Amino acid sequence: MSGKATKREARLVGVRSRGRAGLLRSTALQAAVLLAIELPGGVLPAAAQPAPNARPQGGQVVAGQASISQTPATTTINQSSQRAAVNWTSFNVGSNRRSISSSPRRAHGC
């Protein structure tokens, strides 16, 4: 044996390398086929509804200026800057809850 290391390459039979475009095309095709044959008639079941008492959780203003207040039935978001961003851990609004948001009107010059 010589002191040289040899490079070994493993290759799966029947699998070929694809570029990004090819991968996107095949993924889109797979998704379309699944939608077409998921259920008879192509109808998908409705998504699960949030619990009646669900409300937004963990709101944190990460950009701009805004305040978030909650009562047992209502979540209110008051935006005081032209732009604001809020990260939520979850944003579900159940049938027994409501969410209200307000933002400043933009002044337009002539």
N, C-alpha and C positions, 0 to 999 in steps of 0.2 A: 504494500500500500504506500502510495506517495503521501507527502504531507499536505497536499492540496485538498481543500474542501470542494465537493461537487455540489452543484445546485440541482435540486430535484424539483420538479414541477408536477403538481397533481391537477388533473383535469377531469371534470365530471363528463361522462358520456351523455350526449344528447343536449347538453347545455351550452349555449353560445353567448358570447359577450354582446351586450347591447349598449348603444349610446343612450343618452338622456331622451332624445326624441323618440327612439324606438321603444324605450321603456314606457314613456308617457302614452304612446299609441296603444301598446298592448294593455296597459292598465285601464285606459278609457274603454277599450273594447270589452275587457272582462267585466267592467262595471255595467256597461250597456246590456250585455248578455244576462248578467244576474238580475237586472231590473226587469228584463223581458220575461224571464222564466221563474221568477221568485214565487209567484202564486198564480193560480189559474186566472186568466184575464189580465195579468200584469198588475193587479191591485196589491199595494203594499199595506200592511196594517198600520193604523194610526200610532204615532209615537205616544209614549206614556205621558200623561198629564201630571203637572206638579201637584203636590198635596194641597188641599184647600187653604191651609194656613201657611204655606210656604211664602217666604219673603226674601228679598235680596240680603246677602250676608257678606261681611268682610269688606265693605267699600272703603277704598283708600284713594284719596286724590293724589295723583302722581305728577300732574302738570296743570298749570293754570290755577285758577281760584274757584273753589266750590265748597259747599257745605252739605253734609248728609245728615238728616235727622229721621228718626223712626219713632212711631207710636205703635201700639199693638196692631193697628190695622193699616197703617200707611207708611210708606217710605218716601221722603221728599228730598230731592236733590236740587239745590239752588246754585246755579252757576253765576259767578259774578265777573268773570273775565270773558273775553271774546271766544277763547278756546280753553277747554279743560279736558283732562283725561282721568278716568277713574278705573282702577283695577278692582274687580270683585272676586271673592272666592266662589260665589255662586250668585246667579241673578235669576231666580224663579219668582213668579208672582202667581200665587194661588187664587182661586175664585173668591175667597173671603178677604183678599188683600188688594191694595192698589198702590201704584207707583206714580209719583208726580214729579216732573222735572221742569225747571224754568231756566231760561238763559237770557242774557241781555240782548236787546235789539241793537242792531248795528246802525249807526248814524251814517247817512249817505250825504256827501257834499255835492253841490251842483257845479 
